[in-house]
Amino acid sequence: MSIFSKELMMLLSFIFLQGCSNEKDTNTIENSKQPLTSNLIYGIGRIVPENDVVPLFAMVGGIVTKVFAQENDTVAKGDILVELDHQLEDERLNQVRTSLASQTAQIQMDIAIVDELEAQKRNAESELNKFEKLGLISAITEQSINDLRTEVEVLKANIKGAFANVSFSKSKKKELESELNMARIQRNQKIIKAPISGIVLELTVLLGEVMATSSAFGTIQPEGPIIVVCEVDESTANLVHLGQNGWIRNVGTLDTLTLAQVIFTSSSLNKKSLFFDQAGEREDRRVRKVKLSLENSNNLLLNTRVECVIVTH
């Protein structure tokens, strides 16, 4: 082959490659002009009870004498969880009960005195009436009649005083009833009951330890469904609406745990809260809180971190 033929072949090859390159660049430019769209929104969430976990606190401190519940127990509202030592409260309760019983008996005695004085007054008034009638036709002295009149007036005064004693005794009884109610409340505060029905998630008390009122000694998961609370980045937050469907999956995987649906969206953007755990971590984005109901919450552990995928249309 001549030198001229070689050069001609090289030139044709160059023109062909250049044409292919231009066509590729043109396709790339055209593709770049097409908008990048997606109907999926992603967020990071946590599995929680819809009604939140309820912490358990003691109203008063004391030494733990009995523990009636354990973790994972199902309890009803009012079930006894823990009992603290209440010997002093029992003694105070018995004292007030005794005083109340004595006061009740005192009221009965005061009322009996009133009845007796009333009877004496009626007899004296009857005698006075009789003497006043007989004094017109007999030798009954005026002094005898005056003595009876004085006796009637004294009895009236005594009856008034007896009624005052009855009122005082009844007032004292009311005070003792209030003391009894207070003593009963103080005693019952030593018996800690479940504030709601649910499942005991945690119970950190031991027999013989001193329980304080400053910190929770356990938690209860209330009755109700399990949901997911997730945080969606502000860049896509306005695309989330009630009723949108989606699903949740373990972070870093594509395996769907269960289907989900949006049941709540916050009306404002907030700071990260669910997973902003590290001290000193920088926060340059804000998020929108979203709650999703779950089609199936079986075998899902509370507080599990999951990825939420929401379909916008």
C-alpha positions as CSV (number, residue, x, y, z in Angstrom):
1,M,0.0,0.0,0.0
2,S,1.2,3.4,-0.9
3,I,1.9,6.2,1.6
4,F,-1.0,8.2,0.1
5,S,-3.4,5.3,0.7
6,K,-2.3,5.0,4.4
7,E,-2.8,8.7,5.0
8,L,-6.3,8.5,3.4
9,M,-7.3,5.6,5.6
10,M,-6.1,7.4,8.8
11,L,-8.0,10.5,7.8
12,L,-11.2,8.6,7.3
13,S,-10.8,6.8,10.6
14,F,-10.3,10.1,12.4
15,I,-13.5,11.6,10.8
16,F,-15.5,8.5,11.8
17,L,-14.3,8.6,15.5
18,Q,-14.9,12.3,15.6
19,G,-18.5,11.8,14.4
20,C,-19.2,9.2,17.0
21,S,-17.7,11.4,19.8
22,N,-19.9,14.3,18.7
23,E,-23.0,12.1,18.7
24,K,-22.2,10.9,22.2
25,D,-21.7,14.4,23.5
26,T,-25.0,15.4,21.9
27,N,-26.8,12.6,23.6
28,T,-25.2,13.5,27.0
29,I,-26.3,17.1,26.6
30,E,-29.8,16.1,25.8
31,N,-30.0,13.7,28.7
32,S,-28.7,16.4,31.1
33,K,-31.6,18.7,30.0
34,Q,-34.2,16.1,31.3
35,P,-35.3,16.9,34.9
36,L,-34.3,14.4,37.6
37,T,-37.6,13.4,39.3
38,S,-38.5,10.9,42.0
39,N,-41.7,10.1,43.8
40,L,-40.0,8.7,46.9
41,I,-39.1,10.6,50.1
42,Y,-36.7,9.1,52.7
43,G,-36.5,9.7,56.4
44,I,-35.0,8.1,59.5
45,G,-37.4,7.0,62.1
46,R,-37.9,5.1,65.3
47,I,-40.5,2.5,66.4
48,V,-42.5,3.8,69.3
49,P,-45.9,3.4,71.0
50,E,-48.5,5.8,69.6
51,N,-49.3,7.0,73.1
52,D,-45.6,7.2,74.2
53,V,-43.9,5.3,76.9
54,V,-45.1,6.3,80.4
55,P,-42.3,6.7,83.1
56,L,-43.1,5.4,86.6
57,F,-42.4,7.6,89.6
58,A,-43.0,7.2,93.4
59,M,-45.0,9.9,95.1
60,V,-43.0,9.4,98.3
61,G,-39.7,7.8,99.1
62,G,-39.2,4.7,101.2
63,I,-37.7,1.2,101.5
64,V,-38.9,-1.4,99.0
65,T,-40.6,-4.3,100.8
66,K,-42.4,-6.0,98.0
67,V,-42.2,-6.1,94.2
68,F,-45.3,-7.4,92.4
69,A,-44.4,-7.0,88.7
70,Q,-41.6,-7.9,86.4
71,E,-40.5,-6.6,83.0
72,N,-42.8,-7.7,80.1
73,D,-45.7,-8.3,82.5
74,T,-49.1,-7.0,81.3
75,V,-50.8,-4.9,84.0
76,A,-54.1,-3.2,84.3
77,K,-54.6,0.3,85.7
78,G,-54.6,0.1,89.5
79,D,-52.5,-3.1,89.7
80,I,-49.9,-3.0,92.5
81,L,-46.4,-2.7,91.2
82,V,-44.2,-2.0,94.2
83,E,-44.9,-1.7,98.0
84,L,-42.8,0.5,100.3
85,D,-42.5,0.1,104.1
86,H,-45.5,1.7,105.7
87,Q,-45.4,0.7,109.4
88,L,-45.5,4.3,110.6
89,E,-48.3,5.2,108.2
90,D,-50.3,2.1,109.5
91,E,-49.7,3.2,113.1
92,R,-50.9,6.8,112.4
93,L,-53.9,5.4,110.6
94,N,-54.9,3.2,113.6
95,Q,-54.5,6.1,116.0
96,V,-56.8,8.4,113.9
97,R,-59.3,5.6,113.6
98,T,-59.3,5.1,117.4
99,S,-59.7,8.8,118.0
100,L,-62.5,8.9,115.5
101,A,-64.3,6.1,117.2
102,S,-64.0,7.8,120.6
103,Q,-65.3,11.1,119.1
104,T,-68.3,9.3,117.6
105,A,-69.0,7.9,121.1
106,Q,-68.6,11.3,122.6
107,I,-71.2,12.7,120.2
108,Q,-73.7,10.0,121.3
109,M,-73.1,10.9,124.9
110,D,-73.6,14.6,124.3
111,I,-76.8,13.9,122.5
112,A,-78.0,11.7,125.4
113,I,-77.2,14.6,127.8
114,V,-79.4,16.9,125.7
115,D,-82.2,14.4,125.7
116,E,-82.0,14.1,129.5
117,L,-82.0,17.8,130.0
118,E,-84.9,18.2,127.7
119,A,-86.8,15.6,129.8
120,Q,-85.9,17.4,133.0
121,K,-87.1,20.7,131.5
122,R,-90.4,19.2,130.5
123,N,-91.0,17.8,134.0
124,A,-90.1,21.2,135.6
125,E,-92.4,23.0,133.3
126,S,-95.2,20.6,134.1
127,E,-94.7,21.1,137.8
128,L,-94.6,24.8,137.4
129,N,-97.9,24.8,135.5
130,K,-99.4,22.6,138.2
131,F,-98.2,24.9,141.0
132,E,-99.4,28.0,139.3
133,K,-102.9,26.6,139.0
134,L,-103.0,25.2,142.5
135,G,-101.6,28.4,143.9
136,L,-104.9,30.0,143.3
137,I,-106.8,27.7,145.6
138,S,-104.1,26.3,148.0
139,A,-101.4,27.6,150.3
140,I,-98.5,27.0,147.9
141,T,-96.1,29.7,148.5
142,E,-94.8,32.1,145.9
143,Q,-91.2,31.1,146.8
144,S,-91.9,27.5,145.6
145,I,-93.3,28.7,142.3
146,N,-90.3,31.0,141.8
147,D,-87.9,28.2,142.6
148,L,-89.5,26.1,139.8
149,R,-89.3,29.0,137.4
150,T,-85.6,29.3,138.2
151,E,-85.1,25.6,137.7
152,V,-86.8,25.8,134.2
153,E,-84.5,28.6,133.2
154,V,-81.4,26.8,134.4
155,L,-82.4,23.7,132.5
156,K,-82.9,25.8,129.3
157,A,-79.5,27.3,129.7
158,N,-78.0,23.8,130.3
159,I,-79.7,22.5,127.2
160,K,-78.3,25.3,125.1
161,G,-74.8,24.5,126.4
162,A,-75.4,20.8,125.7
163,F,-76.3,21.6,122.1
164,A,-73.1,23.6,121.8
165,N,-71.2,20.5,123.1
166,V,-72.8,18.4,120.4
167,S,-71.9,20.9,117.7
168,F,-68.3,21.0,118.9
169,S,-68.1,17.2,119.0
170,K,-69.4,16.9,115.5
171,S,-66.9,19.5,114.3
172,K,-64.1,17.6,116.0
173,K,-65.3,14.5,114.3
174,K,-65.1,16.1,110.9
175,E,-61.5,17.1,111.6
176,L,-60.7,13.6,112.6
177,E,-62.3,12.3,109.4
178,S,-60.1,14.7,107.4
179,E,-57.1,13.4,109.3
180,L,-58.2,9.8,108.6
181,N,-58.4,10.6,104.9
182,M,-55.0,12.2,104.9
183,A,-53.5,9.3,106.9
184,R,-55.1,6.9,104.4
185,I,-53.6,8.8,101.4
186,Q,-50.2,8.8,103.0
187,R,-50.4,5.1,103.6
188,N,-51.7,4.4,100.1
189,Q,-48.8,6.4,98.6
190,K,-46.5,3.7,99.9
191,I,-48.3,1.2,97.6
192,I,-47.4,2.1,94.1
193,K,-49.9,1.1,91.4
194,A,-49.9,1.1,87.6
195,P,-51.2,4.5,86.4
196,I,-52.4,2.9,83.1
197,S,-52.9,-0.4,81.5
198,G,-50.1,-1.8,79.4
199,I,-46.8,-3.7,79.3
200,V,-44.1,-3.1,81.9
201,L,-41.0,-2.4,79.8
202,E,-38.6,-1.7,82.6
203,L,-38.6,-2.0,86.4
204,T,-35.3,-1.2,88.2
205,V,-36.3,-1.6,91.9
206,L,-34.9,-4.2,94.2
207,L,-36.1,-5.5,97.6
208,G,-34.6,-3.6,100.5
209,E,-33.3,-0.6,98.5
210,V,-34.4,3.0,99.2
211,M,-36.6,4.4,96.5
212,A,-36.3,8.1,95.7
213,T,-38.9,10.4,94.2
214,S,-36.4,12.2,91.9
215,S,-36.0,9.6,89.2
216,A,-38.2,7.1,87.4
217,F,-38.0,3.5,88.5
218,G,-39.5,2.0,85.4
219,T,-41.6,2.5,82.3
220,I,-44.9,1.2,80.9
221,Q,-45.9,0.8,77.3
222,P,-49.6,1.9,77.1
223,E,-52.2,-0.1,75.3
224,G,-52.5,1.0,71.7
225,P,-50.9,0.6,68.3
226,I,-47.2,0.8,67.5
227,I,-46.2,3.5,65.0
228,V,-43.0,5.0,63.5
229,V,-41.9,8.6,64.2
230,C,-39.5,9.8,61.5
231,E,-37.8,13.0,60.5
232,V,-37.8,14.1,56.9
233,D,-35.2,16.6,55.7
234,E,-36.4,20.1,55.0
235,S,-35.6,19.8,51.3
236,T,-38.5,17.4,50.8
237,A,-40.6,18.2,53.9
238,N,-43.3,20.1,52.0
239,L,-44.0,17.0,49.8
240,V,-45.3,14.9,52.7
241,H,-49.0,14.8,53.3
242,L,-51.6,12.9,55.4
243,G,-52.7,9.6,53.9
244,Q,-49.6,9.0,51.8
245,N,-48.5,5.4,51.7
246,G,-45.0,3.9,52.1
247,W,-43.0,1.3,53.9
248,I,-40.2,1.0,56.5
249,R,-37.1,-1.0,56.3
250,N,-33.9,-1.6,58.4
251,V,-31.3,1.1,57.8
252,G,-28.9,0.0,55.1
253,T,-31.1,-2.7,53.6
254,L,-33.8,-2.9,51.0
255,D,-35.9,-5.5,52.8
256,T,-39.3,-4.1,53.6
257,L,-40.4,-4.7,57.2
258,T,-44.0,-3.6,56.8
259,L,-46.2,-1.2,54.9
260,A,-47.0,2.2,56.4
261,Q,-49.2,5.3,56.0
262,V,-48.7,8.9,57.1
263,I,-51.1,9.8,60.0
264,F,-49.4,13.0,61.2
265,T,-47.2,15.8,59.9
266,S,-45.9,18.6,62.1
267,S,-46.8,22.1,61.1
268,S,-43.2,23.4,61.4
269,L,-39.6,22.5,60.9
270,N,-37.6,21.6,64.0
271,K,-34.2,20.7,65.1
272,K,-33.1,17.1,64.8
273,S,-34.2,15.2,67.9
274,L,-34.5,11.5,67.2
275,F,-31.0,10.7,66.3
276,F,-29.0,13.9,67.2
277,D,-27.2,12.0,70.0
278,Q,-23.5,12.9,69.7
279,A,-22.2,15.8,71.7
280,G,-20.7,18.5,69.5
281,E,-22.4,17.1,66.4
282,R,-23.0,19.9,63.8
283,E,-26.5,20.5,62.7
284,D,-27.0,22.4,59.5
285,R,-30.4,21.0,58.4
286,R,-33.8,21.1,59.9
287,V,-36.4,18.4,59.8
288,R,-40.2,17.8,59.8
289,K,-41.6,15.3,62.2
290,V,-43.9,12.7,60.5
291,K,-45.8,9.8,62.1
292,L,-46.7,6.6,60.2
293,S,-49.1,3.9,61.1
294,L,-47.9,0.3,60.5
295,E,-49.8,-2.5,58.7
296,N,-48.1,-5.1,60.8
297,S,-46.1,-4.3,64.0
298,N,-45.5,-7.9,65.1
299,N,-41.9,-8.7,66.0
300,L,-40.9,-5.0,65.8
301,L,-38.8,-3.9,68.7
302,L,-39.5,-0.6,70.3
303,N,-36.8,2.1,69.7
304,T,-35.5,0.2,66.6
305,R,-34.0,2.7,64.1
306,V,-35.6,2.3,60.7
307,E,-35.6,4.0,57.3
308,C,-39.0,5.4,56.2
309,V,-39.9,5.5,52.5
310,I,-42.9,7.6,51.6
311,V,-44.6,7.6,48.1
312,T,-45.6,11.1,47.2
313,H,-47.9,10.2,44.2
